[in-house]
Amino acid sequence: MLNTPDASSTRPYLLRALHEWCTDNGFTPYVAVLVDETVQVPMEYVKNGEIVLNVSYDATSSMTLGNEFIEFKARFAGTAREIVVPVSRVLAIYARENGQGMAFPMPVAKSDDAPVQTATSPVRTGLSAVDASHAEASSADGDEPPHPTSPSGRPTLTRVK
């Protein structure tokens, strides 16, 4: 297969596919996001530069899973908020109920004129858990994400074979 430099990223396609898989199987899709100035989320829910968002259809309205951005409206502590997440800032998507999903390479810091690039670490699949204790978007049913933790308090991704 020819690897062309102008080929679009696979990340938005994988996000849409895993979101659909979660929805079709009755799971609640969550995304872990690395927050910077390009991410529009309630900053009071950001912990250690990250936020975990419930992106189920029950917890969001007017959701668009685009090639460049994930956009939707959601309620946080009863207040409606507009959420805009660049696809490049998504660290993982997984099912709340069983932790299965996919992690993506961490974005590499960008210079003023350079586009955001991702690190060359491999993509991991079959996640057992992502630490969602950093922040939770309230959902229609009031469910909260799982709370696995590592000794450092950072999100824990475990490879499952």
Residue pairs with C-beta under 8 A, 6 or more apart in sequence:
8 67
9 67
9 87
9 88
11 87
11 88
11 90
11 104
12 65
12 66
12 67
12 68
12 87
14 93
14 102
14 104
15 31
15 65
15 70
15 87
15 90
15 93
16 65
18 29
18 93
18 94
18 101
18 102
19 29
19 55
19 65
19 93
21 27
22 28
22 29
22 56
22 93
22 95
22 101
23 29
23 56
23 57
25 95
27 95
27 96
27 97
27 98
28 54
28 56
28 58
28 59
28 95
28 96
28 97
28 139
28 143
29 54
29 55
29 56
29 93
29 94
29 95
29 96
29 101
30 52
30 53
30 54
30 55
30 93
30 94
30 95
30 96
30 130
30 132
30 145
31 52
31 53
31 55
31 70
31 85
31 90
31 91
31 92
31 93
32 50
32 51
32 52
32 90
32 91
32 92
32 93
32 94
32 130
32 132
32 155
33 39
33 41
33 50
33 51
33 52
33 53
33 85
33 89
33 90
33 91
34 49
34 50
34 89
34 90
34 91
34 106
34 107
35 41
35 43
35 46
35 49
35 50
35 51
35 89
36 49
36 89
38 86
38 89
39 51
39 84
39 85
39 86
39 89
40 82
40 83
40 84
40 85
41 51
41 53
41 81
41 83
41 85
42 76
42 81
42 135
45 51
45 76
45 134
45 135
45 136
45 137
46 134
46 135
47 133
47 134
47 135
48 134
48 153
48 154
50 91
50 134
50 135
50 155
51 134
51 135
52 130
52 131
52 132
52 134
52 135
52 136
52 137
52 145
53 74
53 83
53 85
53 135
53 137
54 60
54 74
54 96
54 136
54 137
54 138
54 139
54 143
54 145
55 63
55 70
55 72
55 93
56 139
57 63
58 139
58 140
58 141
59 74
59 75
59 137
59 138
59 139
59 140
60 72
60 73
60 74
60 83
61 72
61 73
61 74
62 71
62 72
62 73
63 70
63 71
63 72
64 70
64 71
64 72
66 87
67 87
68 86
68 87
69 84
69 85
69 86
69 87
70 83
70 84
70 85
70 87
70 90
71 82
71 83
71 84
71 85
72 83
73 80
73 81
73 82
73 83
74 80
74 81
74 83
74 137
74 138
75 81
75 137
75 138
76 137
76 138
77 138
78 138
83 137
86 116
88 107
88 116
88 118
89 107
89 116
90 104
91 103
91 104
91 106
91 130
91 155
92 101
92 102
92 103
92 104
92 127
92 130
92 155
92 157
93 101
93 102
94 100
94 101
94 102
94 127
94 129
94 130
95 101
96 132
96 143
96 145
96 146
99 127
99 128
99 129
99 130
99 146
100 126
100 127
100 128
100 160
101 125
101 127
101 130
102 123
102 124
102 125
102 127
103 123
103 124
103 125
103 127
103 130
103 157
104 118
104 123
105 118
105 119
105 120
105 121
105 122
105 123
106 118
106 119
106 121
107 116
107 117
107 118
107 119
108 116
108 117
108 118
108 119
110 116
110 117
124 157
124 159
125 159
126 159
126 160
126 161
127 157
127 158
127 159
127 160
128 148
128 157
128 158
128 159
128 160
129 146
129 148
129 156
129 157
129 158
130 145
130 146
130 148
130 155
130 156
130 157
131 147
131 148
131 149
131 150
131 153
131 154
131 155
131 156
132 144
132 145
132 146
132 147
133 145
133 147
133 149
134 155
136 144
136 145
148 156
149 156
150 156
